[in-house]
Amino acid sequence: MTQETTGKAHKSFLSRPAVRRLIPFTLITAIALIFIFENRSSVEIRLLIPMVTMPLWGALLIAWALGILACVFTVRRRSNRHSRRHG
């Protein structure tokens, strides 16, 4: 049996666009998590009216998670807008 070639050249793993976007995200996430978990002291935070005492890492983790959610919604909204234009 013979193998048919489709004419496509094999792309390296790092040349794929999804991988190129994932590497910076992974590095920034790792650095952010190290920063978050190294700051373990307690702080007072005002949440509109109440004063809350909590570990600094908890506040930073909440802020990081909200930032990730904002990015996910922004990217999803942008991709939906582009797909409606072309579709």
Secondary structure, DSSP 8 states (H G I E B T S, - for coil): ------S-----GGGSHHHHHHHHHHHHHHHHHHHHHH---EEEEE-SSSEEEEEHHHHHHHHHHHHHHHHHHHHHHHHHHHHHHH-
